[in-house]
Amino acid sequence: MRAFRNAVIVIVAVLLVGVALAVYRAGGGEGSASILGKKSLRIGVKSDQPRLGLRMWDGSFEGFDVDVATYVAGRLGVARGDLTFIGLTSNEREQALRDGTVDMVFATYSITPERKEKVTFGGPYYVAHQDILVRAGDRSIENVSDLRGKRLCQAAGSNSWRRVTEERKVAAELVRASNYSECVTALKEDRMDAVSTDDLILAGFAASNGSGTTMVKAPFTNEKYGVGLRKGDMAGCQAVNRYLTEMYQNGTAKTLLTEWFGSVDFAVGTSVPEFEGCT
């Protein structure tokens, strides 16, 4: 009888722990699905994109996306020392949000209808435009139509190649790569002819010392960089949008864009982007 009572006590204790954990997660603790009220935040950024999200030799991250994330986190009440930046590739972003590896994503994360089915987006915090990167001196590609028959990078997890081959119906020869830094390396080594993605990304690569590449400067899409949040975090999304608006109105956005891209032969936009709305 005593053994039976002890077993019941153990079962009840396990159930109570499970209930307590569920309540904790629903109510704004460190396991909460919302970013609001957290004392620390894990933020997903790119690790291989110069001037946007780049991992440094000491393991720290720097770039425009990193600084925007730091600003928003600060307005949410989380200090710089309580932020953990985690490098993500394009095809890791949704899963990292779903499984709680990160709380937010600032990683040149273009808002698309397909992604909005899986992620709640704040912003956009910047509107980029898809362009083309080629080797310096290459005059054979002047616009998206010229990519027909050319070797074009297909970066894993990115939709940029679809804008060319599916939306514009340009029959480029796709060459797979794991990320855009690999694309640019292959471009410089003449293993592909062009890299096409957001101009802010391409500008960072083109401005790198000894890149040997140049932007065509023939934009053909709008790419709205969103702040990725776990699906359903409406309150967090609304707070993010307030702080992004503030960031543009008080001149912080212009300061950051000038700091990272002012020396690049590339015109950045400094007006407040039109927000998508939290869904």
N, C-alpha and C positions, 0 to 999 in steps of 0.2 A: 504493500500500500504506500509505504514511504517512497519507494522507487517511482511509483506512478505519479505521486505528488511532485516529486523533484523534476520528472520529465515534463509535467504540465507547466511548472514554473519556468523551466528553460524555454519551452515553446512560447509562452507568453512574453518572456523577456525579449526574445528574438523579434517577435511581432511588434512590440513596443519600440524597439530600436528602429525597425523599418519605418514605422509610422512617424517617429521623431525625425528621421532623416528626410522623409518626404515633405514634412511640414517645413523643416529647415530650408530645403531647396526651394520650396514654393514661396518662402517668405523673405528672401533677400540676403541669406547667408552667403558664404563663399561658394556654395554649390548652386546658387540661384540661377534660374534661366535668364534673369534680367541683369543688366549691367548696373542698375541703380542701387545705391547703398553698399556697393562692394568697397572694401578697404584696399584691395589690390586688384590689378587687372593683368591678364595675359593677352597680348595683342599680336596677331599674325601679320607679318610684313614680308615683302620680298627680301631675299638676301643677295641677289646677284644683279640688281638693276642700279647702275650708277646714278646718283642724284635723287633717287626715289626711295629705294630700300636696299642697302648694301651692308653686308656683314664685314666688319673691320678685323684687323689682325688680332685684336684683343677680345673678340667675340661680341663687341657692342655693335649696334646698328645705327646708320645715319642716312639721311635723305629727307626729301619733302614729305613723303608719306609718314615717316617716323615722327617728324616735327608736328604734323597735323594731328597725329594720334596722341602725341604728348600734350598738345594744347587741349584737345577735347577731354582727355582723361583728367587733366588738371581742373577743368571746369566741372567735371563730375565729382571732384573732391579727392582724386587719387594723385598723390605726389609722384614725381619722376622716379624717386627711389623705390616706389612700390609697383612699378611697371616691369613686366617681363616681356621682352620681345622675342618672338619665335619665328624663325624663317620658314616660309611656306612656298611651295611651288604652286602654279596655277591650278593643277588638278587635285591639290590637297585642301583647298580653302573650305568647301562645303562640309567635308567630313570633319575637319578640325573644329568647326562650329558645332556640328551635331554631337560629337562625342565629348565636347567640353575641353579639348586641348587648348582652345583659345576662347576668349570672351568676345572679342571684336576682331575684325579683319580690315586693315588698311593696306591693300596690296594691289594697286592698279586694278581694282575689282569692278569691271564694267557691269552696270546694271542691265540685265536682259530679262525678258519675260520668263524664260526657262529657269534662270537662277532665282527669280522671285518666287517660284514655287517651293523652293527649298530654304530660302534665306530671307530675313527681313532686312531691307536696306535703308540706312539713313543716307541723307545727301541727295544728289552728289556733292562732293566737296571740290570737284574740278571736272570740267568737260574737255576732254582731249579729242583729237581727230585722227583717225587712222591714216598713216602715211607710209612711205616706203624708204628703206635704207638700202643703199647700194655701195659697191666699192668706189672709192674716190676715183674720179676720172671716167666712170662708166656713163656714157651718154645714150645708151640703148634703151634705157627705161626712164620715161618722163612722166608717166601717169599709170593708173591701174591697168588700163587696157594693154600696155606694153609688157605686162607680165605673162601674156599668152606664150606658152611654150618655154617659159623660163623656170628655173629651179627655185621654188619658193619654200621657205621654211614653214613647217607645220609643228608649232610648239605644243607639247602635251598640255591639255587642260585649257587651252586658249581657243577663243572663237574667231580670232582675227583672220585666219586662213579662209574661213567660211564666207567672210565678207567679200572675198575675192572670187573664189571658185563657185560658190553657191548663189550668193546674192547678185554679184556682178556677172556671173556666168563666164568668167575668164578662165580658160583651160590652162592653168599653170601646172607644172610638174611638182607635186608636193614631196618635200624631203623632211622626214620626221626628225625631231630633236626633243630633248627632255625639258629645255627651257630656252629663254631668249639669249642668255649669255652663250649658250652652246650654238644657237643660230648665228650669232654675230661672229663667233670664232670660225664657223664653217664658211661664212661669207668671206671673211678675210683670207681664208685658205683656198678660195675658189672652188669649194665643194657645193656651193649654191650661189644663185645669182641675186637674190633679194630677200630681205626680211621685211614683212609688212605687219605693223601693229600700231599702237597708239603713239602719236608724235612725241609725247612727253618721255616715253620710254626710249624711243629712237634718238631723241635729242641727247639724252644722258649718255648713251653708248657713243654717239658721234663725237661728243665733246671729250671723251676719254683720251688721254695721251696716247698717241700712236695708233689710234683706232683704224686709220686707213679707210674710213667709211664716210659717207655723206648722205644727208636726207634729200630726197627728191623734191619735197615741199609741194606736193600735189594732194592735199587731204581730200578724203572722200566719204568719211562717216563722222558721226558724233559718238564719242565714247564717254559715258557718264560714270565717273569713278564714285562708287558707293562705299559706305561703311557697312560691312557685313556684320549682322547680329543674328543671334539664334532666332529661328522662326517663331513669330508671335510676340516678340519683345516690343510692343507698341510704345510703352512708356519710355523705354530706353531710346527708341528711334526718335521720338518727339524731342527728347532732351538733346540728343546729338544734333538734330536739325537746328535747334535754338542756338547751340554753341557754334555751329558752322556759320550760321547767318551772322552772328556776332563777330566771328573771326574775319569775315570779309568787311563788315561795317567798321571795325576798329582799325583796319589796316594791317592786321597780322598776316592775312593771306598774301597780300601784295609783298610784304616784307619777306616772307618765306619763299615765294616764287622768285623774287629778285635775287635772294641769297643763293638759291640753287640753280637758277637758269638765266640770271641776268648777264652772265658772261658767254652764254651760248647764242649762236646765230639762229634764234628761234623766238617768235613772238608768243608770249604766254597770255592767257586771258585772266583778268583780275576783277571782273564783275561777279556779283553773287549768282551762282548757278540756279536755275529753276529746279526746285526740289520735286521729287517724284511723289511724295506723300507716303506715309507709313501704311503698309498693307501686310 
